Structures are given as C-alpha cells and as structure tokens.
Amino acid sequence: MNKLGCCTFILLLGLLFTTSPALSSTSFETVRKGYELKFPKDHGAHSKYATEWWYFTGHLETTRKRTFGFEVSFFRVGINSDDSLSAPSPWTLRSIYLGHFAITDDKNKKFYFTEKMSRGTFDDAGASETKLNLWLGGWDARFIGENLFLRANHDDFSLMLNLDQAKPLVLNGENGFSQKHPNKALSSYYTSITRLEGKGTIRIKDKKYKIENASAWMDHEFSSSQLEKDLPGWDWFALQLDNNEELLVYQVRNEDGLPNTYSAGTWIYSDGVKRNLNQNEFQIYPLESWKSEKTGITYPSTWQISIPSEGLHCIVTPTVKEQEMITTKSTGITYWEGRCKVEGRIRGKKIKGNAYAELVGYDKKSI
C-alpha cells in the first residue's frame, strides 16, 4: 500500500493493486512482526515486497534568510518478485518507479511541482538492495556513509543537497512494524531519519539560490498490502521543533472522518531517544480550510496539535495554502502536501519550528 500517510503505509502506490489486474500482491511477502531491520541494507529496496517509498521533505534557508520547502519522493511498485529473474535482461520488468518533486517558495507564495514515471528498464530507474541508492531519470538519492546526496530537477526548478545525519535512525511502531488496521496484514515496516542537516542549491526559473541551512526529514516504508475501503484517507505531520525534538504523528480516517484506533505517532527527544504515541495520546484539530480552484477539493488548512503528556500545544500553519499535488502522470492520486510553520508552547515554554503535512483522501474519487 503506499504511504499510509506519507508517513506510514505505502498506500499511495498500493492503490494501483486495486485497479490493475496485472499487479497482484500474491507472490510478494507479507509484513509480520519480528522482522529485524538491519542497516545500511534496509535503507535499500525490498523487491520481495509489493510497494515501497522513500520520502524526503525539508526546510531551506538561503544566505539572505529567504526560505523554501521541498519534497522529493521515490516510489517502487513491484511487478514480479521471482528469484529466477535475479539476472534479468534490460527488457525485464521487475518494478515500476515513480517520483514526485516539489518546491515551495514562501516569499512569492508559489508552489512548483513535477512528477516522473519509469519502467525501470535499461537502467533509467532503479534502487540498490544493499544500501540507499535511488535513481529515476536524473533524480538521485544516496547515502555515502552518513552523508545523504539528494538531487532532483525540472526545466523550471531544481534542487541539489548534501546532508549529514544529525539524529539517529528511528524505528516507528514496534521495532519498525507499523500496524494500521485490525487486520495485521495491513501493516508496513516504517523507519525515519528526523534530522538531516546541510547545504546545497536550488534554482527557480533562471534564479539560483545558495542554501546555507537545510533541515530535512527522511521516511522509508515498504509493504505488500493496500488500504481497506473503510479507511478513505489520512492526515500526516512531521514536526521539527527548535529545541531539537521532533514529532511524527498521523491519523488514519474512518469513513465517518474520525481517526481509527491505529492512528499513531513517534516523539523523538533531543538525544534521539524515541517514544511511541497511541491514538489516545494526541489531538489534531483543523482550524481552517482551503478549497482548491484547480480540483474543487476542500482540505483542512491550519491545525492545533496537542500532546498533553509532553506539554505540547501548537498551531501548524501552511506557509503557502496552495500546495496541492495532482499526480495524473504517475500515481494518479490528488493530495495536499506542503511546508508549514509551527508556533506554540512546550512544557510551559514558547516553541517554534517547521513542519510538513500530508492530506490524502479528501477527494474520495482519488481513493
């Protein structure tokens, strides 16, 4: 399933399994408790599982304090997991690769988005199974030690970053096992790196900007299942607070719009220690809404997020309201994902920060 919330489920792509008879998850392995994740190998691809995604989002500041947001995502949809194809010809189709790339320009209130899709033949796209090394038609993401190199481009905008891992890897859920539904088969293996910091460049049209401070977040998830019809969508948030703590929280919505009991989160303290959060330990309240002129879809826009046990009460506000992804040339899903600012209080003190939010399923036709 894709990404049951950018941050969790691999639901976006798995949705393809519900519409295409050519794609069947029966030959792929099922997610189960007890799988021992090992790194750097498990940063790489898992061809024994049907769907997988690597998600990079972050916040950029130029030498002149101008701010931008970015998202680069890579998706893999498995077609055949047969071991006999371990040495395939250039024509062999093992997986389809898709990608989304967006830049948010805070100052000009502009949002730039593009997408890619490849059969992965003739080395146009692919992913290593021993380490993080992804490529898709000129887009790249790879680890060299603990340094992440990330590149994506389009005729009108581009991004290149070199990032160091500033916080330890996080295994979300139970040692990386993330359950989204009473049916345990509807689960994923889900990991995050919540602070990647460094420098780089971006280009918009004919203007190039030197990035002095970049702070990114990486999510990686793989599974072989798809979202049940009784779960039409989700809301996902990744907060980087200025006290060096992070919050990953998502709510999977039932048909009545209320979060199901498998909505969850992860709190990451400044020393990298993590704490799991269950659905009863956080509240997400939409305060405003925004209607897309392009699609007519109405999304929540601005939220109050509270974690009472951590003394967190904050407001998450999009820097640009129009950050809608219309992915007709790749995943076929219309969703909202964008850069946000955070302000509030934590443990009695004022707090600020940056965030990314993802909203899926507000147009039921896309599900």
C-alpha positions, 0 to 999 in steps of 0.5 A: 500500500503506499504511504499510509500517510506519507508517513506510514503505509505505502498506500499511495502506490498500493492503490494501483493493486486495486485497479490493475489486474496485472499487479497482484500482491500474491507472490510478494511477502507479507509484513509480520512482526519480528522482522529485524531491520538491519542497516545500511541494507534496509535503507535499500529496496525490498523487491520481495515486497509489493510497494515501497517509498522513500520520502524526503521533505525539508526546510531551506534557508538561503544566505539572505534568510529567504526560505523554501520547502521541498519534497522529493519522493521515490516510489517502487511498485513491484511487478514480479518478485521471482528469484529466477529473474535475479539476472534479468535482461534490460527488457525485464520488468521487475518494478515500476518507479515513480517520483514526485518533486516539489518546491515551495517558495514562501516569499512569492507564495508559489508552489512548483511541482513535477512528477516522473514515471519509469519502467525501470528498464535499461537502467533509467530507474532503479534502487540498490538492495544493499544500501540507499541508492535511488535513481529515476531519470536524473533524480538521485538519492544516496547515502555515502556513509552518513552523508545523504546526496539528494538531487532532483530537477525540472526545466523550471526548478531544481534542487541539489543537497548534501546532508549529514545525519544529525539524529539517529535512525528511528524505528516507528511502531514496534521495532519498525512494524507499523500496524494500521488496521485490525487486520495485521496484514495491513501493516508496513515496516516504517523507519525515519531519519528526523534530522538531516542537516546541510547545504546545497542549491536550488534554482527557480526559473533562471534564479539560483539560490545558495542554501546555507541551512537545510533541515530535512526529514527522511521516511522509508516504508515498504509493504505488500498490502493496500488500504481497506475501503473503510479507511478513505484517507489520512492526515500526516505531520512531521514536526521539527521543533527548535529545541531539537525534538521532533514529532511524527504523528498521523491519523488514519480516517474512518469513513465517518472522518474520525481517526481509527484506533491505529492512528499513531505517532513517534516523539523523538527527544533531543538525544534521539531517544524515541517514544511511541504515541497511541491514538489516545495520546494526541489531538489534531484539530483543523482550524481552517480550510482551503478549497482548491480552484484547480480540483474543487477539493476542500482540505483542512488548512491550519491545525492545533496539535496537542500532546498533553503528556509532553506539554505540547500545544501548537498551531501548524500553519501552511506557509503557502495554502496552495500546495496541492499535488495532482499526480495524473502522470504517475500515481494518479492520486490528488493530495495536499502536501506542503511546508508549514510553520509551527508556533506554540508552547512546550512544557510551559515554554514558547516553541517554534519550528517547521513542519510538513503535512500530508492530506490524502483522501479528501477527494474520495474519487482519488481513493 
